[in-house]
Amino acid sequence: MFQIKPWNDVCWRRAACLWAAVLPLAAAAQPVSDSSVRQIDGSYSLNCSDTSALRLTVRYNRMELSFKGKRVGSTDLFENKQLFGPSPPAGFMTAVIGKIPPASSMRVVFYVSGKTVAAEATTDLRVVQMIDSPPLPAARLPKC
């Protein structure tokens, strides 16, 4: 017969360790701050003069990836300034994560060098296929 065993010391320690690992991650993701919005708001592309080129557009509450007139948007934006932990790469400013319905997400990491802001976007292959785009470039997209 199936018996439910009471929680013992080991179970409580495991649960405490799990919460200790999960809570900092949840605390690190916050709504995008106003100061970050002022810095990252705009369009990013490797070819700013070509409107059909792959382009990332960031607005206060939305990120949008577009290619040759097709667009896919990301909502419910969250910022994570501690994505890389205590030793972020040079120039790291912030990371913004957004949901793309039905079941995808997009992460954009922003870097600053002097007065220049650049974005590095990552998402899954399904999102890229939604806009018939080639895979996202490994290069950082400069702000237009």
DAGILIN-V755930 format. One record per run of one state. SS is the DSSP state (@ for helix, = for strand, . for the rest). FROM is the first residue (numbers start at 1). TO is the last residue. If there is no record, write none. Layout:
BEGIN
SS/FROM/TO ; SS/FROM/TO
END
This chain:
BEGIN
./1/8 ; @/9/28 ; =/29/31 ; ./32/33 ; @/34/40 ; ./41/41 ; =/42/45 ; ./46/54 ; =/55/59 ; ./60/61 ; =/62/67 ; ./68/69 ; =/70/80 ; ./81/91 ; =/92/100 ; ./101/103 ; =/104/113 ; ./114/115 ; =/116/123 ; ./124/124 ; @/125/130 ; ./131/140 ; =/141/143 ; ./144/144
END
